[in-house]
C-alpha cells in the first residue's frame, strides 16, 4: 500500500509571496487532514476533510490560508500572502474510519 | 477542550535500559483515544501505540507499552530495552470523542529522547 504523498518536500519563499502544498492520500481514505507543526511544538490541526467536504477548519487562518479537496481525493493547501510565522512543517494525514497515516511533510521557510 | 501535557522536554537513557515518557491529558468526554507517535529527524510521524478510554487492559506493541491510569488522566509510554534507533521526538496525542466518528488529534509539545551507547 502506497503511503501519503506530499510535495514539495522543502520550500523557501519570501514573506508576502504565495505558496501551495499538495497531498495525495492513501487510496480509499475518506478523511484527510492538514496539520501545521511549528518548530519545537506538536502538530496543530488546520483543516479536516471528509471526502470533499470540510469537517473542521476552526483553526485555519482564513484570511491567508485556503485548502481544497477536489473530487474527494488529493488536496492542496495554499498560503497567500505568507508571513514569517508561517515557517513550519505542514503535515498531511489520511484515514479510513480509523487509523492515521501521515505523509513526510513539507518544510516551509519564510524569509 | 482537550489538552495534552508532556512535561519532559528531553530524556536520556542508555541502550538496553527502559525509559518512561510522561503524558497527562484533560478532557470532559468519557470516550476518547490516546496515541503515541515517534518523529525522527526526517520528520515523518510514526504511529506507535493506541489506548481507548474504555479499554480494560494497557496497550502493548512489541517494546512499547502504555501505562494508562484513567483516574490520574495519565498515559505514559514505556519503551523497554532502548535501542539507538529510538532516539527521536515522541508525541502524545488525544483524539476526538470516539462516538463522533472523526479523529482530530490534539498533540502535546513532545519529549526528545536520546539513547546513548
Boltz contact constraints between the chains, C-beta under 6 A:
constraints:
  - contact:
      token1: [A, 41]
      token2: [B, 109]
      max_distance: 6.0
  - contact:
      token1: [A, 42]
      token2: [B, 91]
      max_distance: 6.0
  - contact:
      token1: [A, 42]
      token2: [B, 107]
      max_distance: 6.0
  - contact:
      token1: [A, 42]
      token2: [B, 108]
      max_distance: 6.0
  - contact:
      token1: [A, 42]
      token2: [B, 109]
      max_distance: 6.0
  - contact:
      token1: [A, 42]
      token2: [B, 110]
      max_distance: 6.0
  - contact:
      token1: [A, 43]
      token2: [B, 107]
      max_distance: 6.0
  - contact:
      token1: [A, 45]
      token2: [B, 104]
      max_distance: 6.0
  - contact:
      token1: [A, 48]
      token2: [B, 104]
      max_distance: 6.0
  - contact:
      token1: [A, 55]
      token2: [B, 102]
      max_distance: 6.0
  - contact:
      token1: [A, 56]
      token2: [B, 104]
      max_distance: 6.0
  - contact:
      token1: [A, 95]
      token2: [B, 103]
      max_distance: 6.0
  - contact:
      token1: [A, 102]
      token2: [B, 45]
      max_distance: 6.0
  - contact:
      token1: [A, 104]
      token2: [B, 43]
      max_distance: 6.0
  - contact:
      token1: [A, 104]
      token2: [B, 44]
      max_distance: 6.0
  - contact:
      token1: [A, 105]
      token2: [B, 43]
      max_distance: 6.0
